[in-house]
Amino acid sequence: MAAAAQEKIFTTKIETEEKIEPKDWMPDAYRKTNLRQISQHAHSEIVGMLPEGNWITRAPSLKRKAILLAKVQDEAGHGLYLYSAAETLGMSRDEMINSLHEGKAKYSSIFNYPTLTWADMGAIGWLVDGAAILNQVMLCRTSYGPYARAMVRICKEESFHQRQGFEILWVLSNGNAEQKAMCQDAINRWWWPSLMMFGPTDSESTNSDQSMKWKIKRKSNDELRQQFVDMCVEQVKVLGMQLPDEKIKWNEKRKHYDFGEIDWNEFWNVVKGNGPCNKERLAARRKAHEEGQWVREAAMAFAAKRNTKKTAA
């Protein structure tokens, strides 16, 4: 079939909300955009286990340990779903992981910040997972089928993570003076990095316009960021805490909250590998991968042995 005819079929599927599947013809740029986004998303889930894993053994009760452990296990599962979805676009998992370990592939900048107190587990759940959900719910309708289907389960689990984080902050906000101060401090430190999670402003986003046309994305970075601010301004009232932004104010004309300017120099500095924990996070992932080599080899040897037995039978 001629390229023009194939492109017309592809465009029609996008316009009629029919999913693009792995064996369908697709423009090279569409494939590359999805591969970049899905693999980056997978890396973020895996690296995102590290800040919270830091607190599993130090959680304040057995119940809290079990809940946090379950959450970190969920994140591992999300990474596996997403690596599997990315593999359907023609890149092996080994290639993706090597790109991460070599510093060529990116992951969400938010995971390059340290978790200093137990309240950070609450702030990550409420703010970081809350920001992720706004973006990921849209991805349940993304045009690439394997990605959209993976996001359905991921969003259900992320919704639990957000509620779990908010509950941690709610308990602290109703505690003694020290616990309240811990709660406010965590919100102060995680608020601005959470706003950065949505990516650069629309005017600075190089991929956003085309991703919107292909329906890979459904809302722009700035639209999602505004939705997040509007949501959090109301939710923080329940906690009796404050968002660290004196410029937050209801704009009657826009019917949205205005908010202060993000420090984009900080954002790009972290993205380029100079954040508080960039080197630490990559070193931890490389170490885990190297130490897990024997597990992968054992699994492959077992699979080969089983196949040999089946063939002999």
C-alpha positions in Angstrom: 0.0 0.0 0.0 1.3 3.5 -0.9 2.6 5.6 2.0 -0.1 8.3 1.3 -2.9 5.7 1.6 -1.4 4.3 4.8 -1.1 7.8 6.3 -4.7 8.5 5.4 -5.9 5.3 7.3 -3.7 6.4 10.3 -5.2 9.9 10.3 -8.7 8.6 10.0 -8.2 6.3 13.0 -6.9 9.2 15.1 -9.8 11.4 14.1 -12.4 8.7 14.8 -10.9 7.7 18.2 -9.9 4.3 17.0 -6.8 3.0 18.8 -3.5 2.6 16.9 -2.2 -0.9 17.5 1.4 -2.2 17.3 1.0 -3.9 13.9 -0.7 -0.8 12.4 1.2 1.5 10.1 2.2 4.7 11.9 4.5 7.6 11.1 8.1 7.2 12.4 7.7 10.4 14.5 4.5 9.0 16.1 6.4 5.8 17.0 9.3 7.8 18.4 7.1 10.2 20.4 5.2 7.3 22.0 8.4 5.4 22.7 10.0 8.4 24.3 7.0 9.1 26.5 6.1 5.6 27.5 9.7 4.6 28.3 10.2 7.8 30.3 7.0 7.1 32.1 8.3 3.5 32.9 11.6 4.9 34.1 9.8 7.4 36.4 7.8 4.6 38.0 10.9 2.5 38.7 13.1 5.4 39.9 10.1 6.7 41.9 10.3 3.6 44.1 13.5 4.9 45.6 12.4 8.0 47.6 9.6 6.1 49.2 11.5 2.9 49.7 13.8 5.0 51.9 11.0 5.1 54.5 9.7 1.5 54.5 11.8 0.4 57.5 11.2 3.7 59.3 7.4 4.1 58.9 5.9 4.8 62.3 3.8 1.6 62.6 3.5 -1.9 61.2 0.4 -0.9 59.4 2.1 2.1 57.8 5.0 -0.1 56.8 2.7 -2.6 55.1 0.8 0.1 53.2 4.0 1.8 52.0 5.5 -1.5 51.0 2.3 -2.3 49.0 2.5 1.1 47.3 6.2 0.7 46.3 5.3 -2.8 44.9 2.5 -1.1 42.9 5.0 1.3 41.4 7.2 -1.6 40.3 4.2 -3.2 38.6 3.4 0.1 36.8 6.9 0.2 35.5 6.6 -3.4 34.1 3.3 -2.6 32.4 4.8 0.4 30.8 8.0 -1.3 29.7 5.9 -4.0 28.1 3.8 -1.3 26.3 7.0 0.4 25.1 8.4 -2.9 23.8 5.5 -3.1 21.3 7.0 -0.1 19.5 10.2 -1.9 18.7 12.7 -1.2 21.4 13.8 -4.0 23.8 13.6 -3.6 27.6 17.4 -4.0 27.8 17.9 -1.0 25.4 15.5 1.1 27.5 17.2 0.3 30.8 20.7 0.8 29.4 19.6 4.2 28.1 18.4 5.1 31.6 21.6 3.9 33.3 23.8 5.8 30.8 21.9 9.0 31.5 20.5 9.2 28.0 16.9 8.6 28.9 14.9 10.9 31.2 12.5 10.3 34.1 10.3 12.7 36.0 12.4 15.5 37.7 10.3 15.1 40.9 12.1 12.0 41.9 15.4 13.8 42.3 14.4 15.4 45.5 15.1 13.8 49.0 12.6 12.4 51.4 13.6 14.0 54.7 10.7 13.1 57.0 7.7 10.8 57.3 5.5 13.6 56.2 7.2 13.5 52.8 5.4 10.2 52.3 2.1 12.0 52.7 3.2 14.9 50.5 4.3 12.6 47.7 1.0 10.7 47.8 -1.1 13.9 47.8 0.9 16.1 45.6 3.1 14.0 43.4 0.6 11.2 42.8 -2.2 13.8 42.6 -0.3 15.5 39.8 0.4 12.2 38.1 -3.3 11.2 38.2 -4.4 14.3 36.4 -2.1 13.6 33.5 -2.6 9.8 33.6 -6.4 9.8 33.5 -6.0 11.6 30.2 -3.7 8.9 29.0 -6.4 6.3 29.5 -7.8 7.8 26.2 -4.4 8.2 24.5 -4.4 7.1 20.8 -1.9 4.3 21.2 -3.8 1.2 22.3 -1.2 -0.7 24.6 -0.4 2.6 26.5 -4.1 3.4 27.0 -4.9 -0.1 28.3 -1.9 -0.1 30.7 -3.1 3.2 32.1 -6.5 1.9 33.2 -5.1 -0.2 36.0 -2.3 2.2 36.8 -4.8 5.0 37.4 -6.9 2.9 39.7 -3.9 2.2 41.9 -2.6 5.8 41.8 -6.0 7.0 43.0 -5.4 4.8 46.1 -1.9 6.2 46.5 -3.2 9.8 46.5 -5.8 9.0 49.1 -3.2 7.2 51.3 -0.9 10.2 51.1 -3.6 12.7 51.9 -4.6 10.6 54.9 -1.0 10.7 56.3 -1.0 14.5 56.1 -4.5 14.7 57.6 -3.4 12.7 60.6 -0.3 14.8 61.1 -2.3 18.1 60.6 -4.5 17.0 63.5 -1.5 16.1 65.7 0.7 18.0 68.1 2.6 21.2 67.2 5.7 19.2 66.0 3.6 17.0 63.7 1.7 20.0 62.2 5.1 21.7 61.5 6.3 18.5 59.9 3.2 18.4 57.7 3.6 22.1 56.6 7.3 21.7 55.9 6.7 18.7 53.6 4.0 20.6 51.7 6.4 23.6 51.4 9.2 21.5 49.9 7.1 19.4 47.5 4.6 22.0 46.2 6.8 23.7 43.6 8.5 20.5 42.3 5.0 19.0 41.9 3.9 22.0 39.7 7.0 21.3 37.6 5.9 17.7 37.0 3.6 18.9 34.2 6.6 20.0 32.2 7.6 23.3 30.7 5.0 26.0 29.8 3.1 25.3 26.5 5.2 28.0 24.8 8.4 26.1 25.7 7.2 22.6 25.1 8.6 21.3 21.8 6.5 18.1 21.6 3.2 19.2 23.0 1.4 20.5 19.9 2.1 17.5 17.8 1.2 15.1 20.6 -2.1 16.9 20.9 -2.8 16.5 17.2 -2.1 12.8 17.4 -4.2 12.6 20.6 -1.3 11.1 22.5 -2.0 13.9 24.9 -5.5 15.3 25.6 -4.7 18.5 27.5 -1.7 20.8 27.4 0.9 21.1 30.2 -0.5 24.5 31.4 -4.1 23.3 31.3 -3.2 20.3 33.6 -1.1 22.5 35.9 -4.0 24.9 36.3 -6.4 22.1 37.1 -4.0 20.8 39.7 -3.6 24.2 41.4 -7.4 24.6 41.5 -7.8 21.2 43.1 -5.1 21.6 45.7 -6.1 25.0 46.9 -9.4 23.5 48.0 -8.0 20.3 49.4 -5.3 22.1 51.5 -8.1 23.8 53.4 -9.2 20.4 54.8 -5.7 20.0 56.2 -5.7 23.4 57.7 -2.3 24.0 56.1 -1.1 26.6 53.6 0.4 26.3 50.1 3.7 28.1 49.9 2.6 30.7 47.4 1.5 34.1 48.5 0.3 34.9 44.9 -2.5 32.3 45.0 -5.7 34.2 44.5 -9.1 33.4 42.9 -9.5 35.1 39.5 -13.2 35.7 39.0 -12.7 36.6 35.3 -10.8 33.4 34.5 -12.7 31.2 37.0 -9.4 29.8 38.1 -6.8 30.5 40.8 -3.8 32.6 39.8 -0.5 31.4 41.2 3.1 32.5 41.4 5.9 32.0 38.8 7.7 28.7 38.8 11.5 28.7 39.1 12.2 27.2 35.6 15.9 27.5 36.2 15.6 25.0 39.0 13.5 22.7 36.7 16.0 22.7 33.9 18.9 22.3 36.3 17.3 19.1 37.7 16.4 17.8 34.2 20.0 18.2 33.1 21.1 16.0 36.0 22.1 18.6 38.6 19.3 18.1 41.1 19.8 17.1 44.8 19.6 13.4 44.1 20.2 12.8 40.4 23.5 11.0 40.8 22.2 9.1 43.8 19.1 7.8 42.0 21.0 6.6 38.9 23.7 5.0 41.1 21.0 3.1 43.0 19.4 1.9 39.8 22.7 0.7 38.3 23.7 -1.1 41.5 20.3 -2.9 41.7 20.6 -3.9 38.1 24.1 -5.3 38.5 23.2 -7.2 41.7 20.1 -8.6 40.1 22.1 -10.1 37.1 22.1 -13.6 38.7 18.3 -13.5 39.0 17.9 -12.8 35.4 20.4 -15.4 34.4 18.7 -18.0 36.6 15.3 -17.2 35.2 16.6 -17.6 31.6 18.3 -20.9 32.4 15.1 -22.2 34.0 13.1 -21.2 31.0 15.6 -22.8 28.6 15.6 -26.0 30.7 11.8 -26.1 30.7 11.6 -25.6 26.9 14.1 -28.4 26.4 11.9 -30.8 28.4 8.8 -29.8 26.4 10.6 -30.3 23.1 11.9 -33.8 24.3 8.4 -34.8 25.4 
